Amino acid sequence: MPDPVPQRQYYSLQQVAEILSLHPETVRRYLARGDLPAIKVGEGRSHHWRVRSDWLDKWADQNIYDPRGGADKRGKR
């Protein structure tokens, strides 16, 4: 029997904002600038953003902030 295909989980903009403890407008700016990988579902002005859980995990790992300055990777993209 072949291995089952893993189910991908997608988060809405609001869910991403809650997970990251950010304002939804901040997340919207990240998405619009392409800083946070996402897909658009729908067309025109009625589209909705969706972020795959593994994309969010990778993005969070690459955007760790260390106030001591040692592990801040945000400027090294």
Secondary structure by P-SEA (a helix, b strand, c coil): cccccbbbbbbcaaaaaaaacccaaaaaaaaaaccbbbbbccccccbbbbbcaaaaaaaaaaacccccccccccccc
